[in-house]
Amino acid sequence: MFQIGDVVKLKSGGPSMTVTQLGLTHSRVECAWFDPEGNLKTAFIHSKALQEV
């Protein structure tokens, strides 16, 4: 589905994020993005909640 380096976002909207790590089952991926203040944020998100940008 997704590969490390892909640019994605939540299907419901929000900022563009970069896939930085794949879960063992590919169900969850770690995404990284910068918040409006320029701080790096990361989160593990289920792949079904994401779409490629």
MARMI-381944 format. One record per residue: x, y, z negated of N, C-alpha, C, O in turn. Coordinates in steps of 0.05 Angstrom, whole numbers, padded with zeros to 5 digits, always signed. Atoms other than C-alpha are relative to their C-alpha. Last residue first. Layout:
# MARMI-381944
XYZXYZXYZXYZ ...
***
This chain:
# MARMI-381944
+00004-00028-00010-00030+00264+00037+00010+00001+00029+00009+00022+00041 -00025-00011-00012-00038+00190+00019-00007+00028+00011-00028+00032+00022 +00001+00000-00029-00098+00175-00026+00026+00013+00010+00037+00030-00003 -00017-00017-00016-00099+00156-00099-00005-00002+00030-00015-00023+00039 +00008-00028+00005-00151+00129-00148+00016+00020+00017+00011+00044+00015 +00026-00004-00013-00145+00058-00120-00010+00028-00005-00029+00037+00008 -00002-00006-00029-00070+00060-00135-00027+00005+00013-00028+00019+00033 +00009+00023-00016-00081+00064-00210-00001+00007+00029-00011+00029+00036 +00028-00003-00010-00041+00121-00239-00007-00025+00016+00009-00034+00032 +00007+00025-00014+00023+00120-00281-00030+00002+00007-00046+00007-00011 +00021+00016+00011+00041+00192-00299-00003-00026+00017+00003-00026+00041 +00002+00027-00012+00097+00241-00289-00023-00014-00014-00031-00008-00036 +00019+00018+00014+00104+00316-00299+00000-00027+00013+00005-00028+00038 +00003+00026-00013+00162+00363-00279-00018-00017-00018-00014-00020-00042 -00009+00023+00016+00152+00433-00306-00006-00026+00014-00028-00029+00026 -00025+00012-00011+00148+00489-00254+00011-00023-00017+00033-00031-00012 -00022-00014+00013+00096+00532-00291+00027-00011+00009+00048-00001+00000 -00002-00028-00009+00041+00511-00243+00023+00016-00012+00032+00036-00001 +00024-00015+00008+00055+00437-00257+00004+00029+00008+00025+00036+00018 -00007-00024+00015+00108+00400-00216-00026+00015-00007-00043+00019+00010 +00008-00025-00012+00093+00329-00193+00009+00023-00018+00016+00019-00041 -00013-00023+00012+00114+00257-00206-00009+00025+00016-00013+00024+00040 +00000-00024-00017+00074+00194-00193+00014+00022-00016+00012+00024-00040 -00008-00024+00014+00084+00125-00223+00002+00022+00020+00014+00019+00041 -00025-00012-00010+00043+00072-00188+00007+00024-00018-00011+00037-00028 -00006-00027+00011-00008+00024-00215+00026+00010+00012+00044-00006+00016 +00025-00012+00007-00040-00035-00180+00004+00028-00010-00013+00045-00005 +00008-00021-00019+00024-00053-00144-00027+00012-00006-00038+00028+00010 +00021+00011-00016+00028-00115-00187-00009+00019+00022-00028+00012+00037 -00006+00028-00007+00095-00100-00219-00021-00012+00018-00014-00029+00035 +00005+00019+00022+00082-00025-00217+00005-00029+00010+00008-00033+00034 +00022+00017-00005+00115+00018-00163-00003-00019-00024+00016-00029-00034 -00004+00027+00009+00159+00077-00181-00025-00016+00006-00047-00006+00004 -00028+00004+00009+00170+00148-00157+00006-00028-00010+00029-00035-00013 -00002+00027+00013+00108+00162-00116+00029-00005-00007+00046-00003+00011 -00018+00019-00013+00108+00237-00102+00001-00026-00015+00004-00026-00040 -00019+00014+00018+00050+00281-00123+00017-00019+00017+00008-00028+00039 -00015+00021-00014+00007+00333-00087+00021-00011-00019+00033+00003-00034 -00025-00006-00014-00035+00372-00136+00011-00024+00016+00004-00047+00010 -00023-00005+00017-00108+00360-00154+00025+00004+00017+00024+00006+00042 -00014-00026-00004-00166+00329-00117+00024+00002-00018+00034-00018-00029 +00017-00022+00011-00217+00274-00134+00013+00027+00003+00000+00047-00004 +00023-00002-00018-00181+00223-00089-00019+00023-00009-00033+00034+00008 +00024+00013+00010-00119+00238-00131-00023+00003+00020-00025+00024+00033 +00015-00016+00019-00059+00259-00090-00024-00016-00009-00032-00036+00003 +00028+00008+00005-00004+00225-00052-00014+00021-00017-00002+00040-00026 +00014-00023+00012+00064+00238-00021-00029-00007-00002-00042-00014+00018 +00025-00009-00012+00102+00173-00008-00011+00024-00015-00008+00026-00040 -00004-00023-00018+00173+00171-00034-00025+00010+00014-00025+00032+00024 -00014-00022+00014+00168+00101-00064+00007+00022+00020+00017+00017+00042 -00029+00004+00002+00119+00062-00021+00012+00023-00016+00001+00045-00017 -00017-00024+00002+00043+00058-00025+00029-00009-00003+00035-00031-00012 +00017-00024+00000+00000+00000+00000+00018+00025+00000+00023+00036+00021 
***
